[in-house]
C-alpha cells in the first residue's frame, strides 16, 4: 500500500525544550523516505516514531544552523551501522560543505553505505524520479538557506461515463491508456488530467520570492512560524516568519493543508499560533505541529 505522510520528529526552534526536540521531519512518499533538517536528537526521535534508517532515501538540509543539522552525524552513522542496502542522497547548501564534511566524519565509524553528496547552489531541479521531481528555492536567512518542493507528475483520470458512451470496457481501458487511442477514440475524450500532488518544506526565512514559489498550489506545506505576530520586528531581524505571515503565504498560494512548526521557546500556548493563522485568513486544513505527530498528505480532490 502506498503511504504519503509527514512524520514530525521535532519542532523546536534554536534549542530543544522539555516537550519539543530539535527539528526533524520525515516525508514518506510511497516507497521512499525523505528526511528534512535532522537536528540534534533525530536518531532517537526516529526510534520513538517507528522510523528506521532503512526508510531513508534522501536527506535534505535547508541550512547549517545547529537546530537543523546537528543530528546529521548520528543519522549518517546509523545508516552505515544498519547497512542500508540502497543509495542515500544528501542535499544541502554547497556553501556549507565544510560543515557537512565535519558532521559526516565527526567520529570514526565503518562506512558501508553509498552516501551521495548532491549540494545545492542555485534555484532549480535537484532530482527527477518516476514518482516526483525535487526542486530547491533560495530563502532569506542570515546564512544561506534553501527550501525544498516535491512535485508529482500529472497523470490521467479515466471517466467511466465517457468510457461507457464509447463502449470501452475491460482490457480495452488499459489499452487506450497505454496507446493513447482506440480506433477513432482518443485518450483525451475519455479521461482528464489528474493533477500531481505537491509538497513543500520551508524553514528559516524572512518573506521572499522563494517562499511564495515553494508554497504555490501545495497539497501539504510545512513552514516555520517561529514567532507570533506581535514579534514581527524580532522575526525580521533574525530571518524568520510569524504565524500570520506563514498563514498568509498559504492563503495566497492555495495550500490545502498547512503545517506550522519551528516554535520559539518563548511561547507557552501553541493554540495562539492557530488563532493568528486563522486571523490571517487561511481557511484550509491547519495543524500546529508537535513531536511524533503524523500528518497525511491530503487525498486527491
C-alpha positions as CSV (number, residue, x, y, z in Angstrom):
1,X,0.0,0.0,0.0
2,X,1.4,3.4,-0.9
3,X,1.7,5.9,2.0
4,X,2.2,9.6,1.8
5,X,2.5,11.3,5.1
6,X,4.7,13.6,7.2
7,X,6.2,12.2,10.3
8,X,7.2,15.1,12.7
9,X,10.3,14.2,14.7
10,X,11.0,17.6,16.3
11,X,9.5,21.1,16.3
12,X,11.7,23.3,18.4
13,X,13.5,26.4,17.2
14,X,17.1,27.0,18.3
15,X,17.0,24.9,21.5
16,X,15.1,21.8,22.5
17,X,12.6,22.1,25.3
18,X,11.0,19.5,27.7
19,X,8.3,18.8,25.1
20,X,10.0,19.7,21.8
21,X,13.0,18.1,20.2
22,X,15.2,19.9,17.7
23,X,13.8,19.9,14.2
24,X,13.4,16.7,12.2
25,X,10.8,15.7,9.6
26,X,10.3,12.6,7.5
27,X,8.2,12.7,4.4
28,X,7.0,9.2,3.4
29,X,6.2,9.2,-0.3
30,X,5.1,5.8,-1.4
31,X,8.2,3.6,-1.2
32,X,10.6,6.4,-0.4
33,X,11.6,8.4,2.7
34,X,13.0,12.0,2.6
35,X,14.4,13.3,5.9
36,X,14.4,17.0,6.3
37,X,16.6,19.0,8.7
38,X,17.8,16.4,11.2
39,X,18.6,18.4,14.3
40,X,20.2,17.1,17.5
41,X,18.4,14.0,18.8
42,X,16.8,13.0,15.5
43,X,18.1,9.4,15.7
44,X,16.3,8.9,19.0
45,X,13.2,10.5,17.7
46,X,13.2,8.2,14.7
47,X,13.2,5.3,17.1
48,X,10.2,6.7,19.1
49,X,8.3,7.4,15.8
50,X,9.0,3.9,14.4
51,X,11.2,5.3,11.6
52,X,14.1,3.0,10.6
53,X,17.4,4.0,8.9
54,X,16.3,1.7,6.0
55,X,13.3,4.1,5.4
56,X,15.7,6.9,4.3
57,X,16.4,7.6,0.6
58,X,17.3,11.3,0.8
59,X,18.4,13.8,3.4
60,X,17.6,17.5,2.7
61,X,19.2,20.1,4.9
62,X,17.9,23.7,4.5
63,X,20.9,25.4,6.2
64,X,23.7,24.7,8.7
65,X,22.4,26.2,11.9
66,X,22.6,23.5,14.6
67,X,18.9,23.0,15.2
68,X,18.6,21.9,11.6
69,X,21.8,19.8,11.2
70,X,23.5,18.6,14.3
71,X,21.7,15.3,14.1
72,X,23.4,14.5,10.7
73,X,26.3,12.8,12.4
74,X,24.2,10.3,14.2
75,X,21.8,9.7,11.3
76,X,24.6,9.1,8.9
77,X,26.4,6.7,11.2
78,X,23.1,4.8,11.9
79,X,22.6,4.4,8.1
80,X,26.0,2.8,8.0
81,X,25.6,0.7,11.2
82,X,22.3,-0.7,9.9
83,X,23.9,-1.3,6.4
84,X,21.1,0.3,4.5
85,X,21.1,-1.6,1.2
86,X,20.3,1.3,-1.1
87,X,22.0,4.6,-2.0
88,X,21.1,7.6,0.1
89,X,21.5,11.1,-1.4
90,X,22.1,14.2,0.7
91,X,21.2,17.7,-0.4
92,X,22.4,20.8,1.4
93,X,23.7,24.3,0.6
94,X,27.1,24.0,-1.1
95,X,28.3,27.0,0.9
96,X,28.1,24.7,4.0
97,X,30.2,21.9,2.6
98,X,32.8,22.2,5.4
99,X,30.0,21.7,8.0
100,X,28.6,18.7,6.1
101,X,32.1,17.2,6.0
102,X,32.6,17.7,9.7
103,X,29.3,16.2,10.6
104,X,29.7,13.2,8.2
105,X,33.1,12.4,9.7
106,X,32.5,13.7,13.2
107,X,33.9,10.4,14.7
108,X,35.3,7.1,13.5
109,X,33.0,4.5,12.0
110,X,32.9,2.0,9.2
111,X,31.3,3.2,6.0
112,X,29.1,0.5,4.5
113,X,26.6,2.6,2.5
114,X,26.9,4.7,-0.6
115,X,26.0,8.2,0.6
116,X,25.9,10.5,-2.5
117,X,26.6,14.2,-1.8
118,X,24.4,16.5,-4.1
119,X,24.9,20.0,-2.8
120,X,22.6,22.9,-3.8
121,X,23.9,26.3,-5.0
122,X,21.0,27.7,-7.1
123,X,17.3,27.5,-7.7
124,X,16.2,24.6,-9.8
125,X,15.6,20.9,-10.1
126,X,17.7,18.6,-7.9
127,X,16.3,15.2,-9.0
128,X,13.7,13.6,-11.2
129,X,12.2,10.2,-10.5
130,X,9.1,8.4,-11.9
131,X,7.4,9.4,-8.6
132,X,8.4,13.0,-8.2
133,X,10.6,16.0,-9.1
134,X,12.5,17.5,-6.2
135,X,13.2,21.3,-6.5
136,X,15.0,23.9,-4.4
137,X,14.5,27.6,-4.0
138,X,16.7,30.0,-2.1
139,X,15.3,31.6,1.0
140,X,16.3,34.7,3.1
141,X,18.2,34.0,6.3
142,X,21.5,35.2,7.9
143,X,23.2,32.1,6.5
144,X,22.5,30.6,3.0
145,X,19.3,28.6,3.2
146,X,17.1,26.6,0.6
147,X,13.6,25.3,0.8
148,X,12.5,22.2,-1.0
149,X,9.5,21.3,-3.1
150,X,8.3,17.9,-4.3
151,X,6.0,17.7,-7.3
152,X,4.4,14.5,-8.6
153,X,3.9,14.3,-12.4
154,X,0.4,14.9,-13.7
155,X,-1.5,11.7,-14.5
156,X,-4.8,10.8,-16.2
157,X,-8.1,10.0,-14.6
158,X,-10.4,7.7,-16.6
159,X,-14.0,8.9,-16.8
160,X,-16.4,5.9,-16.5
161,X,-19.4,7.7,-18.2
162,X,-17.3,8.6,-21.2
163,X,-15.8,5.2,-21.5
164,X,-19.3,3.7,-21.4
165,X,-20.6,6.1,-24.0
166,X,-17.9,4.9,-26.4
167,X,-18.4,1.2,-25.4
168,X,-14.9,0.9,-24.0
169,X,-14.6,-1.6,-21.2
170,X,-12.4,-4.5,-19.8
171,X,-8.9,-4.8,-21.3
172,X,-9.6,-2.0,-23.8
173,X,-9.5,0.5,-20.9
174,X,-5.8,-0.4,-20.3
175,X,-5.1,-0.4,-24.0
176,X,-6.3,3.1,-24.6
177,X,-4.3,4.3,-21.5
178,X,-1.2,2.7,-22.9
179,X,-1.6,3.6,-26.6
180,X,-3.5,6.9,-26.3
181,X,-6.1,5.9,-28.9
182,X,-8.5,3.1,-29.5
183,X,-10.0,3.1,-33.0
184,X,-11.3,6.6,-33.5
185,X,-11.5,7.4,-29.8
186,X,-8.6,9.3,-28.2
187,X,-7.5,9.2,-24.6
188,X,-8.4,12.8,-24.1
189,X,-12.0,12.0,-25.0
190,X,-12.4,9.5,-22.1
191,X,-10.2,10.9,-19.4
192,X,-9.0,14.1,-17.8
193,X,-5.7,15.4,-16.3
194,X,-5.2,14.2,-12.7
195,X,-3.0,16.9,-11.1
196,X,0.1,15.6,-9.4
197,X,0.3,16.2,-5.6
198,X,2.7,18.8,-4.3
199,X,4.6,19.2,-1.0
200,X,6.9,22.0,0.2
201,X,9.3,22.4,3.1
202,X,10.1,26.0,4.1
203,X,12.3,26.6,7.1
204,X,14.2,29.6,8.5
205,X,13.5,32.6,6.3
206,X,12.0,36.0,6.0
207,X,9.3,36.7,3.5
208,X,10.9,36.4,0.0
209,X,10.1,35.2,-3.5
210,X,11.4,31.8,-2.7
211,X,8.7,31.3,0.0
212,X,5.9,32.0,-2.4
213,X,7.4,29.9,-5.2
214,X,7.7,26.9,-2.9
215,X,4.2,27.2,-1.5
216,X,2.3,27.7,-4.7
217,X,-0.5,25.2,-5.1
218,X,0.8,22.8,-2.4
219,X,-1.4,20.0,-1.0
220,X,0.8,20.0,2.1
221,X,3.0,22.9,3.2
222,X,5.4,22.6,6.2
223,X,6.5,26.1,7.1
224,X,8.3,27.7,10.0
225,X,6.3,30.1,12.2
226,X,9.0,30.8,14.8
227,X,7.3,33.9,16.2
228,X,3.8,35.3,16.9
229,X,2.7,38.4,15.0
230,X,3.4,40.8,17.9
231,X,7.1,40.0,17.5
232,X,7.2,40.7,13.8
233,X,10.2,43.0,14.1
234,X,12.1,40.4,16.0
235,X,11.2,37.8,13.3
236,X,12.5,40.0,10.5
237,X,15.7,40.8,12.4
238,X,16.5,37.1,12.9
239,X,15.3,36.0,9.5
240,X,12.1,34.2,10.4
241,X,8.4,34.2,9.8
242,X,5.4,34.8,12.2
243,X,2.3,32.6,12.3
244,X,0.3,35.3,10.4
245,X,2.9,35.6,7.7
246,X,3.1,31.8,7.2
247,X,-0.6,31.6,7.0
248,X,-0.9,34.5,4.5
249,X,1.6,32.7,2.3
250,X,-0.5,29.5,2.4
251,X,-3.7,31.5,1.8
252,X,-2.4,33.3,-1.3
253,X,-0.8,30.1,-2.6
254,X,-4.0,28.0,-2.4
255,X,-2.4,25.5,0.1
256,X,-4.8,22.7,1.1
257,X,-3.1,21.7,4.4
258,X,-0.8,24.0,6.3
259,X,1.6,22.7,9.0
260,X,3.1,25.3,11.3
261,X,6.3,24.4,13.1
262,X,9.7,25.6,14.4
263,X,8.4,27.4,17.5
264,X,10.4,29.7,19.7
265,X,10.7,28.6,23.4
266,X,9.4,32.0,24.5
267,X,5.8,30.9,23.8
268,X,3.8,28.5,26.0
269,X,0.4,28.4,24.2
270,X,0.5,26.6,20.9
271,X,-3.1,27.4,20.2
272,X,-2.2,31.1,19.7
273,X,-0.3,30.1,16.5
274,X,-3.6,28.6,15.2
275,X,-5.6,31.6,16.2
276,X,-3.2,34.0,14.5
277,X,-3.1,31.8,11.4
278,X,-6.9,31.9,11.1
279,X,-6.9,35.6,11.7
280,X,-4.7,35.9,8.7
281,X,-7.4,34.4,6.5
282,X,-6.2,30.9,5.9
283,X,-9.3,28.6,5.7
284,X,-7.8,25.3,4.7
285,X,-6.8,22.4,7.0
286,X,-4.4,23.6,9.7
287,X,-2.0,21.8,12.0
288,X,0.1,23.2,14.7
289,X,2.8,20.5,14.8
290,X,4.0,18.7,17.8
291,X,6.7,16.0,18.2
292,X,5.8,12.5,16.9
293,X,2.7,13.7,15.0
294,X,1.8,12.1,11.7
295,X,0.1,14.2,9.1
296,X,-1.2,12.5,5.9
297,X,-0.9,14.2,2.6
298,X,-4.5,15.3,1.7
299,X,-6.4,12.9,-0.5
300,X,-6.8,13.9,-4.1
301,X,-9.8,16.1,-4.9
